[in-house]
Amino acid sequence: MREERAEANKGKVAAYMSSRLYPWNFIIEEVDEASLKRYIPYAIQICEDKGISRGKMDQTGARDVIEREVKHLLNDYLQPAGKEVMRVQHGRDYPFAFVQALIYSILYRLGLNLEDVVNMKALSDLLSLDMEELKRRERFIFELIARNEGKAMWIFSRTLLDRRVISEEGDYIGTVTDLLFDPETGMIEWLLLNQQSGRRAKVPANDMKLNLYSRSIVLRYNRER
């Protein structure tokens, strides 16, 4: 029964991805609150990994990044073999709850609402949806995101430890051994590395390029401290 449901979900996901309504058709799926709570911290982690934050892009850019990040997530769901991905305990609403958590987390981080990036009236008319219910659900999910940001950052910080750090050319530089935080903002400011030579290096967090779909961290600039 579980395998049959998994195959049915994969077929549904593939159909949704090929629809002209993609990725907004995923937000109409009914998922329970527990599933959203499970995935929101990981969705926020994706945003942190990719540097998605307020003021970084306009509405068109937001649509593009939502489509791209949802596609990454769903491709991993459809073809998971051989990929290094987050270790997430999935529930029965996967991947629909995860996609919803990701879409709304991206919007939240950018300071946007759903109606800023999609024609809600056209969407609700086309799919016979209650527009007020969509807005109520958005407010509810935004509240969940606001309550889970601290947990998400804790998860994000843990995922950095022991990661390999490589140059943009792919050369191994070292391994993350510790993190230093800004005392005022609580954000990660520096990463401490153990280098292949045995020396330690202190690298600004802004010099790191993170990718959820690989365990390695890319060092943009080789500026050792």
N, C-alpha and C positions, 0 to 999 in steps of 0.2 A: 504493500500500500504506500509506504513512504517513497519507494523508488518510482512508483507510478506518478505520485504527486510531484516529485522532483522533475520528472521528464515533462509533465504537463506545464509546470512553471517555466521550464526552459523554453518550451514552445511558445508560451505566452510572452515571455521576455523578448524573444526573437521577433515576434510579430509586432510588439510595441515599438521595438527599435527601428523597424522598417516603416512605421506609420508616419504620416506627415504631422501628426500631433506630438511626436517624440520631442523632448522627454516629458512633456507636461501630462501625457496620459498616465504616467506613473503616480501622479499625485491624487488621482481619483480612486485608487485602490483602497479598500478598507483594511486598515491594519490596527492592531490594538495598541494601547498606550504603553504597555510593557515592552513591546517590540521597539517602539520609537525611543524609549528611555535607554534601551540596550545599545542602539546604534548612534545616538546623538554624540556621545563622547568621541567615537571613532570618526564621525563626520567632521567634527570640529578639528580633530587631529589632521585630517586631510587638508582642511583649510590652512592650518598652521604650517604643515609641510610645504604647501604650495604658495605660501605668502599671501593668501587671500585675506584682505583686511579693508576696513573702511577707507574710501577715497582712492582706492587703487585703480578703479576702472569705471567707465560709464555703463549705461544700461545695455548697449550693444555688446560691450565687452563682457558684461555679466552673463548675458545669454550664451555667448560663445564658451565661456569657462564652465557654465553649468552643463552644456551639451557635451563638452570634452571630458569633464570629470565623471559624469554619469556613464559615458561610453566606456571609460577606463574601468570603472567598477563592474559594469555589466559584462564586458569582455572577459574580465577575470572570472566572473561567475560562470560564463558559458564555456570557457577554456582555461580551467585552473591549473592544469598539469604543468609542472616545471617552473612555476612562478613563485617568487618570494613575496608573500603578501602578509598583511596584518593577521595576527592570530585572534580571530573573533569567534566567540561562541554564538553560532547562528541559531535562529529560532524558525518557527514555521512560516513567518511572514517574510523571510529572506527570499529575494533581494528587495522586495517592494518597500518594506519599511526602511531599509538602508538608503534606498534611492530618495525617498521622501526626506529622511533626515539630512541627507547630503544637499539636496536642492535648497531646503529651508535654512540650513546652516550657512551655505554660501551667501544667500540673500541677507541673512542676519549679519554676517560679518561685513558685508558691503554696505549695510545700512539701507537696504532696499526692501520693497515689498513685492509680492508676486505680481501685482498689477503694474509694477514698474517695468516688467520685462515681458509680459504676455498680455494679450487682450482678453481680460477675464470674462467680459460679457460675451464675446464671440465663443470662447471656450465653453462657458456655461450653457449657451444656447445650443451649441453643436452637440454637446454630450448630455443635455438635459440635466444640468447641475444647478443646485441652489447657490447663487453667488455669495449670499450672506453666510451660508454654511462654510463655503471655502474660506472666507475671510475670518470667520470664527475659528476654524481649524488652524489657520495660519497664526493667529494670535496665541492659540494654545501651544503650538509647537515652538514659537519664539520664546514663550515663557519657560518651556522645558530646556531650551538651549541656554537661556540666561542662567538657569539653576545648575546646569551641568558643566559650565565652562571651567570651573576649578578642577573638577574631576578629569575633564578632557586634557587640561594642561599637565596634570600629574601623569596621566597615561602617556602623553606625548614625550614628556621628559624621560620617562623610563625607557621608551623605545630608542632613545639616542645612545644610551650607555652601551658600550661594547660594539657599536657599529664600526665597520671599516670605513676609513676616510681615504678617498682617492683623488687624484688630480683630474682636471678636465680631459687629459689625455689618457686616463685610465690607470695611471701608475699608483701603486699603493703608497700611502703616506704614513698612516698610523691608525690607532684605534682610540675611540672616545672613552676616557676613563672617568671624567667628572664634568660637572656643569657649574657655572657661576651665574648667579641671578642678580639682576638689578634690584637693590633693596627698596627702591621707591615703587617700581612698576610690577615687580615680581616676574618679569619676563627674563628668559634666558639671554645672557649678555655675552658669555664666553664659553667655549668648549676647551677642555684640557685633553690633549692627545699624548699617547705614548707612541713615539715614532719608531720606525723600523730600526733606526740607528741606536735606539735605547734612550735617546733624549726625550724630554717632555716639551710640548709646545702649547701655547695659549693662543687660540684663534677666535676672532670675533664671530658671533653667531650669524651676523649678516653676510659673512664670507662663505657660508655654507649653502649649498643647493641640495635640498632634500627631495626624495622621491618615494612616495608611499609604496611603489611597486618594485622597489629594489632595497635591499638592506644597506647598500653602500651610500655614503654621503660624499657628494662632490665638493671639493674645495675650489671656489672660483679663483681666488688669488692666493698665491703661495707666500703669505705674509706671516711668518712665524714671530711669536712674541716671547 
